[in-house]
Amino acid sequence: MYSLDVNFLKDRPDLVGQRGGERASAPPTPAGSMTPLIIGVAVGLLLPGLVGGLWLFLQQQNAQVQEEINQLNVTLGGLKQAEQQIKQLTDETNRVKSETAALASVFNQIKPWSAMLEDIQERVPPNVQILSIEQKQVAAPAAPAATAAPAAGAKNPKPGTQPASPSNNMTTKLQITGSARSFDDVNYFLLTLQRSPFFKSDETQLIVAKLQESPSKLEFNESQIKVKYELPKAVGYTIQTSLNDVPASELIRELDRKGAVGLVTRIRTLQDKGVFQK
C-alpha cells in the first residue's frame, strides 16, 4: 500500500527561515514610546540641580539676614547706651529741679520784718501808740483726722503730699501792745490790721483793752516852774495776730512798695526763669 506524507511546516514562513539558518528580525519599536523615558531622565537630572540652586539661594539669604541681625544688635546696643545716658540726664535734671524748687520755696516763704513793720506803721491811727511788738512761734492747730478709711482701690497719695511733720507745723504770732486815747481808736487799729496782706484776718484779735494810767509824761524844769498836772487815762490794749501763708511771690507789689527790693529782685528773677508763675 502506498502512504501519503504531508509536511505542513514548510508552509510557515517563520519556520522556513529557521531551517535555512536565518532568524526573522524583531519588529521595529515606535519612536513615541521613548518619550517618557527621556522625560524621566531629564527630570532626574534637573531636580538635584534645582535643589542645589535653592539651597545656595537660601544660604545667601541666611547670610544677609544674619548680617542685618548683627547690625541691628550693634544699633540696639548703642540705643541702650543712649537710653542710660538719657536716664542719667533725666535724674540729674530732676535733682536740680528739686533743689531749685526747694531753694525757691525758701524765698517764697520769706516776709521781711522791715516790710511788715512798715505796713503796721502805716496802719497806726494818730491817737494810737505802740509800745512793743513781740514775736513767738506756736504750734499750728492740727488738721482734723480722717474718720473714714480710704475706699477700696483708692490711689495712694502722691510723693510730696504727705502731712507736714511736727517741725514744720509751726506758725508765727505777733503780740502788739500799746495805748490809745479811746476804745474807738483801738477798734479802728484792729480793723486796719485785719486788712493787712501780711496777717490772717480771722486770727487778728483784741486780747486786752482796759483803762490805765497814761504812759505819756510831761517834763518841766522844776527849778523854774512848779505845776501839778494829771493826764487823762489811756486805753491799754494787746492785739494778737498771725502771719498768713500767702507766698511772697503773690505779695510782690506790696513788698516792692514797702521797700523790700532785694527779695523782690530775687522773686522776679525766679519768675523769669519759670520757677514761679507770674
Summary of the structure (lengths in Angstrom):
residues: 278
radius of gyration: 57.3
end to end distance: 161.0
largest distance: 224.5
contacts: 568
relative contact order: 0.10
helix: 50%
strand: 15%
